[in-house]
């Protein structure tokens, strides 16, 4: 799948808002199955940036507070991190599915001493059906993440675009496995 990655300065923090856009060869339901932020979901299996994902508190059917742990990345220049977010899931009448998140503090989730606490600013994924093509989905992803710690901006700026492209290619592979 071809992926277009673009970015611009974030209005939320001193970094960038990244946008990924690609069309995947699967139904929106299958794409959603692979990316939805739920405990025990398949995201930890295929997404190299998600080492562990846990729900700290289920606020409602659609909203929860979640903790995501990431492994070291970028030839270990980026050490393991954790993110605590409030995550919202929604399905629209046209079949579009959305997961959106932003950082939050939670009493049951104090920062871990062995991990750098990173912060997601409003971000999300949209699985958009392709009209007349039930086995195609347009996936829009938005990331604006403060990785925390003391990383040179040049490392952050080269990490994200490459990372988004890898996300789409690993997701495409996961979808093939799901359908096999």
N, C-alpha and C positions, 0 to 999 in steps of 0.2 A: 504494500500500500504506500502510495506517495504521501508524504507528510510535509505540510508547510508550517514553519515555525517563525513567529515574529515576536517582537517585544518592544516595549516602550517604558519610560520611567514610571514607576508606580506612584499613584497618588496617596498610597497608604504608608509607605516607609521608604528608606533610602535606596532600595534596590529596584528591580525591574518587574513588570507584569509580563509574563510569557504566555503566548497563545500557540497551541498546537491544533492543527486541523488536518484530518485525514479521513478517507473513506475505507471502511473495513468490509471484507467479504463475508458478512454474517448478519443475521437479524438483530434488531435492537435488543431483543430479549437475551440473545446469546452474548452480545457485547456487555450488556448490563450484568449478566450472571458473572462475567469475568472481572468486572471492575467495581461492583457494588461494595461499599464499605461496611461489611458485616463480619462479626466474629465467626471464625471457621470458614470464611469465604475463600475463593481460590486465588485472591490477589497475592497472598504471601507465597504461593507456589510459582507464579510466573513473573511477578514484578520484582526485579532485582533491588529496588529501593525500599521494599517493605519486608522487613525481617519478621516483625510481629505486629499484630493488630488486635487490640482488645477494646471491648466496650466497657467503660468505667461506670456509666450510668445511662440507662434507657429513659429518656425524658418523655417520649411518646412513641407511637408507631413510626413516626417519620423523623424524629430527632433523637440524637444520642451524643453523649460525650465520649470521645474515643482517644485512645493513646496509640500512636504509631511509632515503632522503633525502626530505625534504618541502619543498615550495616555501613561499614566504612566504604568509601567510594573514591573514585578518581585516583587510582594507585595509592590508596590509603592517605592521600593528602587531607581528605575530608573524613574525620573520625566518626564513629557511630553517634547517632542523634536520636532524640525523642521529640515527638510533637503531641500536644494535647489540644484537641479541637472539638468544637461543637459541630456536628455533622447533620445536615438536613437532606432527606431524600424525598423526591416528588415525581409523580408521573402526570403528564399533561394529556389533554383529550386527544391531541394528534399523535399520541404514542411516544412523544419525547420523554426520556427519563433523565433526571438531573440529580446529581449529588453535589452539594455545596458545603464548604467548611470554612471555619475561621478559628484562630487560636482562642483559648479560654483557660482560665486558672480553675483548678478543681482541688478541693481539700484532700480527696483520696489519691491525688496524683502529684505529690511534691517532686521537684526535680531529683533525678537519680544522680548520685555522685560520679558514676562511671560513664555518664552520657552527657553530651552537650544538648541543652534545651534549645530547640529551634522554634520558630514561629511562622505559622501559615497565616497570611492575610487573606481576605476573601478570595476563595479559589473554588474550582469545581470542574465537573465533567458533564457535558450534555451528549446523550445518545439520541441522535435525530434520525427518524426513519427517512429512507429515500423513497419518495412517492413512486408507486408502481414497481418498485424493486424490493420485495420483501427480504431478500438476502443481502441487502447492502445497508450500511449504517454510516452516517456521517458522525464522527466523534470530534467534538470540540473540547479542548482541555485548557484550563486557565490556571496558571501557577503564579503566586507571588509569595515567595518563601524567604524569610530571613533565616539563614542556616545557623546563625549564632556563632559564638566562638570568635576566633581571630583569623578569618580567611582573607587573603588578598582578593580584592574585587575582580582581578583578572581571572582567578581560579573560578569564582562564582559565575562570571560571565561566559566562560568556556564550558563549564559543567552543564548548565541548564539546557541550552539548545541540543547538545549531543544526547543528553539524558532523555529529552522529550522524544527524539527520534528513536532511541532504544526502547522506550516505553511502548510506542506504536508497533515496532517490529516484534517485540516480545508478546504483545497482546495478540497480534496477528497469528503468531505461532500457537499461542494458547487456544485461540478459537479453532484452529485446525485440529488440535488434540481433542477439544470438546466435541467436535462433530464426528470424529473418527469412530 
